[in-house]
Amino acid sequence: MEFQEVVESRRSVRAYDAEKKVTEEQVREIVSAAILAPSWKNSQTARYYCVMGEGVRKQFAEKCLPEFNAKNSENAVLVVTTFVKNRSGYDRMTGEPANECGNGWGYYDLGLHNENFLLKAKDMGLDTLVMGIRDAEKIREILDIPDTEVIVSVIALGYAAKTMEMPKRKNVEDILKIY
């Protein structure tokens, strides 16, 4: 797929095909693309936790996601995204924030990684849904995620059960100011 086609065809999908399954190899290929995103002083703090096994996936959906997100992500693999806190945006020598954003840079860097994740998935014929409404502490408990990481999102990854239309987007003039 050409890059512009990937960008234009990516959608937030809320219905996944139960007959088509994502493989571990596909997840590895997608995360390999995510790794190529830039990060603060090459700190590479993004982390991914993939929930594929049917038993743990069911438990995860029931305990960690609200009912609507559990339903929206049914039949998809679930990927938890985190970042190591107090590194991206911090001075390596002093451990102090390098500017007023502090751990905001961890969120920023993870967002860059996640965009690569979403676009690579689409390029491979897969679809995604980024979910921010989740129970971080239950996720931390079930997946044994250390306290040194900030849990940010859960990405549903699978094959769309139906075609989604592009929602209305703002025009360039609405968001760009050139001086």
C-alpha positions as CSV (number, residue, x, y, z in Angstrom):
1,M,0.0,0.0,0.0
2,E,1.2,3.5,-0.7
3,F,1.7,5.7,2.4
4,Q,-1.1,8.2,1.5
5,E,-3.5,5.2,1.0
6,V,-2.5,3.8,4.4
7,V,-3.1,7.1,6.1
8,E,-6.4,7.7,4.4
9,S,-7.8,4.2,4.9
10,R,-6.9,3.8,8.6
11,R,-10.0,3.9,10.8
12,S,-11.0,3.2,14.5
13,V,-12.8,-0.1,14.1
14,R,-15.4,-1.3,16.6
15,A,-16.3,-4.7,15.1
16,Y,-13.8,-7.5,14.4
17,D,-14.1,-10.7,12.3
18,A,-14.2,-13.8,14.5
19,E,-13.0,-16.0,11.7
20,K,-9.7,-14.2,11.1
21,K,-7.0,-14.3,13.7
22,V,-4.0,-12.1,14.3
23,T,-0.7,-14.1,14.6
24,E,2.2,-13.6,17.0
25,E,4.4,-13.0,13.9
26,Q,2.1,-10.1,12.8
27,V,2.2,-8.5,16.2
28,R,6.0,-8.7,16.2
29,E,6.2,-7.1,12.8
30,I,3.9,-4.3,13.9
31,V,5.9,-3.6,17.1
32,S,9.1,-3.7,15.0
33,A,7.7,-0.8,13.0
34,A,6.7,1.0,16.2
35,I,10.2,0.8,17.5
36,L,11.4,2.9,14.5
37,A,9.6,6.0,15.8
38,P,11.7,8.8,17.2
39,S,12.0,9.4,21.0
40,W,13.5,11.9,23.4
41,K,17.3,11.5,23.1
42,N,16.6,8.0,21.8
43,S,15.3,7.0,25.2
44,Q,13.0,4.3,23.6
45,T,10.7,4.1,26.6
46,A,7.6,2.6,24.8
47,R,6.6,-0.9,26.0
48,Y,3.9,-3.3,24.6
49,Y,2.0,-6.1,26.3
50,C,0.1,-8.4,23.9
51,V,-3.0,-10.3,25.2
52,M,-3.6,-13.1,22.7
53,G,-4.5,-16.3,24.7
54,E,-8.3,-16.7,24.8
55,G,-8.5,-17.3,28.5
56,V,-6.4,-14.3,29.5
57,R,-8.1,-12.2,26.8
58,K,-11.5,-13.0,28.2
59,Q,-10.4,-12.2,31.8
60,F,-8.7,-9.0,30.7
61,A,-11.8,-7.8,28.8
62,E,-14.1,-8.5,31.7
63,K,-11.9,-7.0,34.4
64,C,-10.0,-4.2,32.7
65,L,-12.3,-2.7,30.1
66,P,-15.7,-1.1,30.5
67,E,-18.5,-3.1,28.8
68,F,-18.6,-1.0,25.7
69,N,-14.9,-1.3,25.0
70,A,-15.0,-5.0,25.7
71,K,-17.8,-5.3,23.1
72,N,-16.0,-3.0,20.6
73,S,-12.8,-5.1,20.8
74,E,-14.4,-8.5,20.8
75,N,-12.5,-11.0,18.5
76,A,-9.4,-8.7,18.4
77,V,-6.0,-9.1,20.1
78,L,-5.5,-6.6,22.8
79,V,-2.2,-4.7,23.1
80,V,-1.5,-2.6,26.2
81,T,0.8,0.4,25.6
82,T,3.0,1.8,28.4
83,F,6.1,3.9,28.8
84,V,8.9,3.9,31.3
85,K,8.4,7.0,33.5
86,N,10.9,9.6,34.5
87,R,13.2,9.0,31.5
88,S,11.8,10.6,28.3
89,G,11.9,14.3,29.0
90,Y,14.4,14.0,31.8
91,D,18.0,14.9,32.2
92,R,20.0,11.6,32.3
93,M,22.6,13.0,34.7
94,T,20.3,14.7,37.3
95,G,17.1,12.7,36.8
96,E,15.2,16.0,36.8
97,P,12.7,17.0,34.1
98,A,14.4,18.9,31.3
99,N,11.5,21.2,30.7
100,E,8.0,21.9,32.1
101,C,6.5,18.8,30.3
102,G,8.3,16.2,32.4
103,N,6.6,12.8,31.8
104,G,4.5,14.5,29.1
105,W,7.4,13.6,26.8
106,G,6.8,9.9,27.6
107,Y,3.2,10.2,26.4
108,Y,4.4,12.1,23.3
109,D,7.0,9.5,22.4
110,L,4.5,6.6,23.0
111,G,2.1,8.4,20.8
112,L,4.7,8.5,18.0
113,H,5.4,4.8,18.5
114,N,1.6,4.0,18.5
115,E,1.1,5.9,15.3
116,N,3.7,3.7,13.6
117,F,1.9,0.7,15.2
118,L,-1.5,1.8,13.8
119,L,-0.2,2.6,10.3
120,K,1.9,-0.6,10.0
121,A,-1.2,-2.6,11.1
122,K,-3.2,-0.9,8.4
123,D,-0.5,-1.5,5.8
124,M,-0.6,-5.2,6.7
125,G,-4.4,-5.3,6.2
126,L,-5.3,-5.2,9.9
127,D,-7.4,-2.7,11.8
128,T,-7.2,-1.1,15.2
129,L,-9.0,0.8,17.9
130,V,-7.1,2.8,20.5
131,M,-8.9,2.7,23.9
132,G,-8.1,5.1,26.7
133,I,-11.0,4.1,29.0
134,R,-9.6,1.1,31.0
135,D,-8.7,0.1,34.5
136,A,-4.9,0.7,34.7
137,E,-4.5,-0.9,38.2
138,K,-6.3,-4.1,37.1
139,I,-4.2,-4.2,33.9
140,R,-1.1,-3.7,36.0
141,E,-2.1,-6.6,38.2
142,I,-3.2,-9.1,35.5
143,L,-0.2,-8.5,33.2
144,D,2.3,-7.8,36.1
145,I,3.4,-4.5,34.7
146,P,5.9,-2.8,36.9
147,D,5.2,0.5,38.8
148,T,8.0,2.1,36.8
149,E,5.8,2.2,33.7
150,V,2.7,4.4,33.0
151,I,-0.2,2.5,31.4
152,V,-1.6,4.6,28.7
153,S,-3.9,2.7,26.3
154,V,-5.2,-0.6,25.0
155,I,-5.1,-1.1,21.3
156,A,-7.5,-3.7,19.7
157,L,-5.9,-5.3,16.7
158,G,-7.7,-7.5,14.3
159,Y,-9.5,-7.7,11.0
160,A,-12.5,-5.4,10.5
161,A,-15.9,-7.1,10.3
162,K,-17.3,-4.2,8.2
163,T,-16.0,-1.3,6.3
164,M,-15.9,2.0,8.2
165,E,-16.4,5.4,6.5
166,M,-14.0,8.3,7.2
167,P,-15.5,10.8,9.7
168,K,-15.5,14.4,8.8
169,R,-12.0,16.0,9.2
170,K,-11.1,19.6,9.7
171,N,-9.5,21.5,6.8
172,V,-5.8,22.5,6.9
173,E,-6.9,26.2,7.2
174,D,-8.8,25.2,10.4
175,I,-5.6,24.0,12.2
176,L,-2.6,25.7,10.5
177,K,-1.3,29.2,11.0
178,I,1.7,30.2,8.9
179,Y,3.7,33.3,10.0
